[in-house]
Amino acid sequence: MKIVVAGLRGFPGVQGGVEKHCEELYPRLAQLGCQIIVISRSPYMKRNKKIKEWQKIRFYHLWCPTHKSLEALSHTFLSILKAKTISPDILHLHAIGPALFAPLAKALGLKVVMTHHGPDYKRAKWGRAAKIILKLGEKLGVKYSDKIIAISKGIQAELKNRYNRDSIFIPNGVREPSFILAGKELARWKLKPKEYVFCACRFVPEKGLHDLIEAYKRIDNAFFKLVIAGDADHETDYSRRLKRMAMETPGVILTGIKTGQELAELFSHAGLFVLPSYYEGLPIALLEALSYGLPVLVSDIPPHRELPLPDERFFPPGDKESLSNKINYLIRHGISEDEKKDHWDYLKKNYNWDSIAQMTFEVYKDLAFNAPARP
């Protein structure tokens, strides 16, 4: 089967949950016999611009404007026109913004799978007009896609309730962690194992990083540092304010975007992983933290509650006092070996990338060879 993939920035090593999802999923689907063609956004592939093939995946690097409100829509439009010339068995669109063009893909005679990674119109970074477009993208994606994949059970239930449309639950996954000895990355930031709180995400308001820095600031004489890996895709007033907050708060370290062994080293030696989000789809960074056996502390929102964490590992979103108190407590108390084992056993059973690839492969087969396309 020939599969064209659109709606993402690109990979490998490109920041973003959708990008990480695709980086793990599509090499496995290529191993299962799919011919995978990814249409990437060239501004994000500067380090990889010469890559035409990676792990049996072919790439087309298409231009798009580097503007947060325009890039996904303009790039998806061009990607669908490109996909028509490739004549795939299936076009796979990722996220509800790109799904706005599902009707165009159907008009061009393409079979369409959409993966719903979360209701992006709930993100604080979007203005009123953008939220209207994202809601329309969700509606049109649900109406015109031949198959819908939901990455969380909450999304699946919401689609059924709002649109009376069935979807297939296939979550994000996690791979077996690569534990890295303390080395260059810890030395670079003058970090000691188990003496830093860690977070990895994009610098956008809904991630709650401003709450995290404020909560850390409230801890008197902290023996640990706060390390945040990531950056903004597009520099904004919020990301600039966040960086000023970090500079003005002793003990806070912003590492920039980290991937590969550098990121693995930071995960390997953290004393606590914190994700203070107001909104998530299903955060891969949290799954990764659990795979490394880290104690975690996360905001009490439905996507986080899909994981079987004890109540002590949740705090009310936006409650900086509770966040501060729990950080100070949990980094001192760590995590038991039994809890580590329970987390890893659960991840292996429910969030295994090989199983996720096989489930996606079955969706493709059913659509390509059995199910009639929706009009």
C-alpha positions as CSV (number, residue, x, y, z in Angstrom):
1,M,0.0,0.0,0.0
2,K,1.2,3.5,-0.9
3,I,0.5,6.0,2.0
4,V,1.0,9.7,1.7
5,V,1.3,11.5,5.1
6,A,0.5,15.2,5.6
7,G,-0.4,17.7,8.3
8,L,2.9,17.5,10.2
9,R,6.1,19.5,10.2
10,G,8.4,16.6,9.6
11,F,10.9,14.3,11.3
12,P,13.3,13.1,12.6
13,G,14.2,15.4,15.4
14,V,11.5,18.0,14.9
15,Q,9.8,19.3,18.0
16,G,6.1,18.4,18.5
17,G,3.8,15.6,19.7
18,V,2.5,14.9,16.2
19,E,6.0,14.8,14.8
20,K,7.2,12.4,17.5
21,H,4.2,10.2,16.9
22,C,4.9,10.0,13.2
23,E,8.7,9.5,13.7
24,E,7.9,6.4,15.7
25,L,5.0,5.1,13.7
26,Y,6.0,5.3,10.1
27,P,9.3,3.4,10.2
28,R,7.4,0.5,11.7
29,L,4.7,0.7,9.0
30,A,7.4,0.7,6.4
31,Q,8.7,-2.5,8.0
32,L,5.2,-3.9,7.7
33,G,5.4,-3.4,3.9
34,C,3.8,0.1,3.4
35,Q,5.3,2.5,1.0
36,I,5.4,5.7,3.1
37,I,5.7,9.1,1.6
38,V,5.9,12.0,4.0
39,I,5.2,15.6,2.8
40,S,7.2,17.8,5.3
41,R,7.4,21.6,5.8
42,S,10.7,22.6,4.5
43,P,11.4,25.4,7.1
44,Y,11.5,22.7,9.8
45,M,13.7,20.4,7.9
46,K,16.7,22.6,7.6
47,R,18.9,20.0,9.3
48,N,17.4,17.3,7.2
49,K,16.8,19.1,4.0
50,K,19.0,16.7,2.1
51,I,17.2,13.7,3.4
52,K,15.1,12.2,0.6
53,E,14.8,8.8,2.3
54,W,15.0,7.8,6.0
55,Q,14.3,4.3,7.4
56,K,12.6,3.3,4.1
57,I,10.4,6.5,4.2
58,R,10.5,8.9,1.3
59,F,10.2,12.7,1.8
60,Y,8.9,15.6,-0.2
61,H,10.0,18.9,1.4
62,L,7.4,21.5,0.5
63,W,7.6,25.2,1.2
64,C,5.2,26.9,3.6
65,P,5.1,30.4,5.2
66,T,6.6,30.4,8.7
67,H,3.5,32.0,10.3
68,K,1.6,30.1,13.0
69,S,-1.8,30.8,11.6
70,L,-1.0,30.1,8.0
71,E,1.7,27.4,7.8
72,A,-0.4,24.3,8.5
73,L,-3.3,25.3,6.2
74,S,-1.2,26.5,3.3
75,H,1.1,23.5,3.5
76,T,-1.8,21.0,3.8
77,F,-3.4,22.5,0.7
78,L,-0.2,22.1,-1.3
79,S,0.4,18.7,0.1
80,I,-3.0,17.4,-1.0
81,L,-2.4,18.7,-4.5
82,K,1.0,16.9,-4.4
83,A,-0.6,13.8,-3.1
84,K,-3.0,13.6,-6.1
85,T,0.0,13.5,-8.4
86,I,1.5,10.6,-6.4
87,S,-1.8,8.6,-6.5
88,P,-1.6,6.9,-3.1
89,D,-3.9,4.2,-1.8
90,I,-4.5,6.4,1.2
91,L,-3.9,10.0,2.3
92,H,-3.3,10.2,6.1
93,L,-4.0,13.6,7.6
94,H,-2.7,14.4,11.1
95,A,-4.6,16.9,13.4
96,I,-7.8,18.8,12.9
97,G,-6.3,21.9,11.3
98,P,-5.1,20.0,8.3
99,A,-8.4,18.1,8.3
100,L,-10.0,21.3,7.0
101,F,-9.0,20.1,3.6
102,A,-10.4,16.6,3.8
103,P,-13.3,17.6,1.4
104,L,-10.7,18.7,-1.1
105,A,-8.9,15.4,-0.8
106,K,-12.2,13.5,-1.3
107,A,-13.1,15.7,-4.3
108,L,-9.8,14.7,-5.9
109,G,-10.7,11.0,-5.4
110,L,-8.4,10.2,-2.5
111,K,-9.2,7.8,0.4
112,V,-8.6,9.7,3.7
113,V,-7.6,8.7,7.2
114,M,-7.5,11.4,9.8
115,T,-5.8,11.1,13.2
116,H,-7.4,13.4,15.8
117,H,-4.6,14.4,18.1
118,G,-6.8,16.6,20.3
119,P,-9.2,19.6,20.1
120,D,-6.6,22.2,19.2
121,Y,-9.1,25.0,19.4
122,K,-8.8,24.7,23.2
123,R,-5.2,25.9,23.0
124,A,-4.7,29.3,24.6
125,K,-2.4,30.5,21.8
126,W,-5.2,30.7,19.2
127,G,-7.4,33.7,18.7
128,R,-11.1,33.7,18.0
129,A,-10.8,33.4,14.2
130,A,-8.2,30.5,14.4
131,K,-10.4,28.6,16.9
132,I,-13.4,28.9,14.5
133,I,-11.2,27.5,11.7
134,L,-10.0,24.7,13.9
135,K,-13.5,23.7,14.9
136,L,-14.5,23.7,11.3
137,G,-11.5,21.5,10.5
138,E,-12.6,19.0,13.1
139,K,-16.2,19.0,11.7
140,L,-15.1,18.6,8.1
141,G,-12.4,16.0,9.0
142,V,-15.0,14.0,10.9
143,K,-17.6,14.3,8.1
144,Y,-15.3,13.6,5.1
145,S,-12.6,11.2,6.3
146,D,-13.1,7.6,5.5
147,K,-11.5,6.5,8.8
148,I,-10.8,8.4,12.0
149,I,-8.2,7.5,14.6
150,A,-8.4,9.0,18.1
151,I,-5.3,9.0,20.2
152,S,-7.2,9.0,23.5
153,K,-10.4,7.6,24.8
154,G,-11.6,11.0,25.8
155,I,-11.3,12.2,22.2
156,Q,-13.0,9.1,21.0
157,A,-16.0,9.7,23.3
158,E,-16.2,13.4,22.4
159,L,-16.4,12.6,18.7
160,K,-19.1,10.1,19.3
161,N,-21.0,12.6,21.5
162,R,-20.6,15.6,19.3
163,Y,-20.8,14.1,15.8
164,N,-22.2,10.6,16.4
165,R,-19.2,9.3,14.4
166,D,-17.3,6.2,15.5
167,S,-13.5,6.4,15.6
168,I,-10.8,3.9,16.3
169,F,-8.8,4.3,19.5
170,I,-5.0,4.1,18.7
171,P,-2.9,5.9,21.3
172,N,0.5,7.4,21.2
173,G,3.2,5.1,22.3
174,V,6.6,4.9,24.0
175,R,9.7,2.9,23.3
176,E,12.0,1.2,25.7
177,P,14.2,3.9,27.2
178,S,17.8,4.4,26.5
179,F,19.5,5.1,29.9
180,I,22.5,7.4,29.4
181,L,25.3,7.7,32.0
182,A,25.7,11.2,33.4
183,G,28.0,13.0,31.0
184,K,28.3,16.0,28.8
185,E,24.7,17.2,29.0
186,L,24.5,17.3,32.8
187,A,28.0,18.8,32.9
188,R,27.0,21.5,30.5
189,W,24.3,22.7,32.8
190,K,26.1,21.9,36.1
191,L,23.4,19.4,37.1
192,K,23.6,16.5,39.6
193,P,21.6,13.3,39.2
194,K,18.3,13.4,41.0
195,E,18.8,17.1,41.9
196,Y,16.6,18.7,39.2
197,V,13.0,18.8,38.2
198,F,12.5,18.2,34.5
199,C,9.9,19.3,31.9
200,A,10.0,18.9,28.1
201,C,7.5,20.7,25.9
202,R,6.8,23.6,23.6
203,F,6.7,27.2,25.0
204,V,3.0,27.8,24.6
205,P,0.5,29.1,27.2
206,E,-1.5,25.9,27.6
207,K,1.6,23.9,28.8
208,G,1.5,26.0,32.0
209,L,5.3,26.6,32.2
210,H,4.6,30.0,33.7
211,D,2.9,28.3,36.6
212,L,5.9,25.9,36.9
213,I,8.4,28.7,37.2
214,E,6.2,30.6,39.6
215,A,5.8,27.5,41.7
216,Y,9.5,26.8,41.8
217,K,10.2,30.4,42.8
218,R,8.0,29.8,45.9
219,I,10.3,27.0,47.2
220,D,12.7,28.4,49.8
221,N,16.3,27.2,49.6
222,A,15.6,24.5,47.0
223,F,18.4,21.9,46.8
224,F,17.3,21.2,43.2
225,K,17.1,23.1,39.9
226,L,14.3,23.4,37.4
227,V,15.3,22.3,33.9
228,I,12.9,22.9,30.9
229,A,13.8,21.5,27.5
230,G,12.0,23.0,24.5
231,D,11.3,26.3,22.8
232,A,8.6,28.1,20.8
233,D,7.9,27.1,17.2
234,H,7.3,30.8,16.6
235,E,8.6,33.5,19.0
236,T,5.7,35.1,20.7
237,D,5.1,37.6,23.6
238,Y,4.4,34.6,25.8
239,S,7.6,32.8,24.9
240,R,9.6,36.0,25.4
241,R,8.0,36.5,28.8
242,L,8.7,32.9,29.8
243,K,12.4,33.3,28.9
244,R,12.5,36.5,31.0
245,M,10.9,34.7,33.9
246,A,13.5,32.0,33.7
247,M,16.4,34.4,33.5
248,E,15.1,36.3,36.6
249,T,14.6,33.1,38.6
250,P,17.8,31.5,40.1
251,G,17.9,27.8,39.5
252,V,15.8,27.7,36.3
253,I,17.6,26.4,33.2
254,L,16.2,26.5,29.7
255,T,18.2,24.0,27.6
256,G,16.5,24.7,24.2
257,I,15.1,21.9,22.1
258,K,16.7,18.6,22.9
259,T,16.5,15.3,21.0
260,G,18.3,12.0,20.9
261,Q,21.0,11.2,23.5
262,E,21.0,14.7,25.0
263,L,17.3,14.4,25.8
264,A,17.7,10.8,27.0
265,E,20.5,11.9,29.4
266,L,18.2,14.6,30.9
267,F,15.4,12.0,31.3
268,S,17.8,9.4,32.8
269,H,18.8,11.5,35.8
270,A,15.9,13.7,36.7
271,G,14.6,13.6,40.2
272,L,11.0,14.5,39.2
273,F,9.1,15.1,35.9
274,V,6.4,17.7,35.9
275,L,3.8,18.5,33.3
276,P,1.6,21.4,34.4
277,S,-0.6,21.6,31.2
278,Y,-4.1,23.0,31.0
279,Y,-4.7,21.1,27.7
280,E,-3.2,17.9,26.2
281,G,-4.0,15.3,23.6
282,L,-2.0,12.4,25.0
283,P,1.5,13.7,25.9
284,I,4.3,11.5,24.7
285,A,6.8,13.3,27.0
286,L,4.8,12.0,30.0
287,L,4.8,8.4,28.6
288,E,8.6,8.8,28.2
289,A,9.1,10.0,31.8
290,L,7.2,7.0,33.1
291,S,9.2,4.7,30.9
292,Y,12.4,6.0,32.5
293,G,11.0,5.2,35.9
294,L,10.7,8.8,37.0
295,P,8.3,10.1,39.7
296,V,5.9,12.4,37.9
297,L,3.6,15.2,38.9
298,V,0.9,16.3,36.4
299,S,-2.1,18.6,36.2
300,D,-5.4,17.0,36.9
301,I,-6.9,17.0,33.4
302,P,-8.8,14.2,31.6
303,P,-5.9,13.1,29.3
304,H,-3.6,12.7,32.2
305,R,-6.3,10.8,34.2
306,E,-6.3,8.1,31.4
307,L,-3.0,6.9,33.0
308,P,-3.3,4.9,36.2
309,L,-1.4,7.3,38.4
310,P,-2.0,7.7,42.2
311,D,-3.9,10.8,43.3
312,E,-0.7,12.2,44.9
313,R,0.7,12.7,41.4
314,F,-1.9,15.2,40.4
315,F,-2.5,18.8,41.2
316,P,-5.3,21.2,40.2
317,P,-4.3,23.0,36.9
318,G,-3.2,26.6,37.6
319,D,-2.9,26.0,41.4
320,K,0.7,27.3,41.9
321,E,0.6,26.7,45.7
322,S,-0.4,23.1,45.3
323,L,2.2,22.6,42.5
324,S,4.9,24.1,44.6
325,N,4.2,22.0,47.7
326,K,3.9,18.8,45.7
327,I,7.2,19.4,43.8
328,N,9.0,20.0,47.1
329,Y,7.5,16.8,48.5
330,L,7.7,14.4,45.6
331,I,11.3,15.2,44.6
332,R,12.4,14.3,48.2
333,H,10.4,11.1,48.3
334,G,11.0,9.7,44.8
335,I,9.2,6.6,43.5
336,S,9.1,3.0,44.8
337,E,10.4,0.1,42.7
338,D,6.9,-1.4,42.8
339,E,5.4,1.8,41.2
340,K,8.2,1.9,38.6
341,K,7.4,-1.7,37.7
342,D,3.7,-1.1,37.5
343,H,4.1,1.8,35.2
344,W,6.5,0.0,32.8
345,D,4.2,-3.1,32.7
346,Y,1.3,-0.9,31.9
347,L,3.1,1.0,29.2
348,K,4.4,-2.2,27.5
349,K,0.8,-3.5,27.4
350,N,-1.1,-0.4,26.3
351,Y,1.4,2.0,24.6
352,N,3.6,-0.3,22.6
353,W,4.6,1.3,19.3
354,D,4.8,-2.1,17.5
355,S,1.2,-2.8,18.5
356,I,0.2,0.7,17.5
357,A,1.8,0.3,14.1
358,Q,0.0,-3.0,13.6
359,M,-3.4,-1.5,14.5
360,T,-2.8,1.4,12.1
361,F,-1.8,-1.1,9.4
362,E,-5.1,-2.9,9.9
363,V,-7.0,0.4,9.5
364,Y,-5.1,1.0,6.2
365,K,-5.8,-2.6,4.9
366,D,-9.5,-2.3,5.7
367,L,-9.9,1.0,3.9
368,A,-7.7,0.1,0.9
369,F,-9.1,-3.3,0.2
370,N,-12.4,-3.7,2.0
371,A,-14.3,-0.6,3.1
372,P,-15.9,1.5,0.4
373,A,-14.8,5.2,0.5
374,R,-17.2,7.7,1.9
375,P,-18.7,10.0,-0.8
